[in-house]
Amino acid sequence: MKEITVLELAQLQRSGADYQLIDVREPNEVEICEIGAELIPMGSVPQQVEKFSRDKQVIVHCRSGKRSVDVIHWLEQNHGFENLYNLKGGILAYADEVDPSLTKY
């Protein structure tokens, strides 16, 4: 599985690169902190596969990286995606290394 670090994501965000950032956490988690991702909760991914781009880099994140890994594995195995990247360490790592003003939970 391909991964991207939070520092690499921050660089993409600053550069204006064309990528898709998807958050697979729950809505109540997004209320605590978020980094501008499109919300597709893990449980609704099977019904929203078409929202995942196939023609650009798609970065999937959650709180720590576990749920996003599971979602990526499922999408790769069941829908043949090859452009998905896990955000290593999730939003917790982003808060630690990029934006310490984010609330950790």
C-alpha positions in Angstrom: 0.0 0.0 0.0 1.2 3.5 -0.8 1.5 6.0 1.9 2.1 9.7 2.2 3.5 11.5 5.3 1.7 14.5 6.8 4.6 16.7 5.8 4.2 15.6 2.2 0.5 16.3 2.4 1.2 19.8 3.8 3.6 20.4 0.9 0.8 19.3 -1.6 -1.7 21.6 0.2 0.7 24.6 -0.1 1.6 23.9 -3.7 -2.0 23.8 -5.0 -1.5 20.3 -6.5 -4.5 18.5 -8.0 -5.3 15.7 -5.5 -8.3 14.5 -3.6 -8.3 14.3 0.2 -10.9 12.0 1.8 -11.7 11.6 5.5 -13.2 8.3 6.5 -13.9 9.3 10.1 -17.4 9.9 11.5 -19.1 13.3 11.4 -18.7 13.8 15.2 -15.0 13.4 14.8 -14.8 16.0 12.1 -16.5 18.4 14.5 -13.5 18.1 16.8 -10.9 18.8 14.1 -10.5 18.6 10.3 -8.0 19.4 7.6 -10.3 20.3 4.7 -11.1 16.8 3.4 -14.2 15.5 1.8 -16.1 13.4 4.4 -17.0 9.8 3.4 -17.5 7.9 6.7 -16.0 4.4 6.6 -19.4 2.7 6.8 -20.7 4.5 3.8 -17.7 3.9 1.5 -19.4 0.9 -0.3 -22.3 3.2 -1.3 -20.1 6.1 -2.3 -17.2 4.4 -4.3 -17.9 6.7 -7.3 -16.8 9.7 -5.2 -13.3 8.4 -5.1 -11.4 9.8 -8.1 -9.6 7.4 -10.4 -7.6 9.9 -12.4 -5.6 11.8 -9.7 -3.9 11.0 -6.4 -6.4 10.2 -3.6 -5.2 10.6 -0.1 -7.4 8.8 2.5 -7.1 9.7 6.2 -8.7 8.9 9.6 -7.7 9.6 13.1 -4.6 7.4 13.3 -4.3 5.5 10.0 -6.1 2.2 10.8 -9.5 2.9 9.2 -8.0 4.5 6.2 -5.8 1.4 5.6 -8.9 -0.8 5.8 -10.8 1.4 3.3 -7.9 1.5 0.9 -7.4 -2.3 1.0 -11.1 -2.8 0.4 -11.2 -0.4 -2.5 -8.1 -1.9 -4.1 -9.3 -5.5 -3.7 -13.0 -4.9 -4.7 -12.8 -2.0 -7.2 -9.3 -2.1 -8.6 -8.1 1.3 -7.4 -4.4 2.0 -7.9 -4.2 5.7 -7.0 -4.9 5.6 -3.3 -2.5 6.8 -0.6 -2.9 6.3 3.2 -2.0 9.4 5.3 0.5 7.8 7.6 -0.4 8.5 11.3 -3.7 10.1 10.3 -4.9 13.4 11.7 -3.1 12.8 15.0 0.2 13.0 13.1 -1.0 16.0 11.2 -1.7 17.8 14.5 1.7 16.8 15.9 3.9 17.6 12.9 2.0 20.2 10.8 -0.7 22.1 12.8 -0.5 21.9 16.6 -3.6 24.1 16.9 -5.8 21.1 15.9 -7.6 19.5 18.8 -6.4 15.9 19.4 -8.8 13.3 20.7 
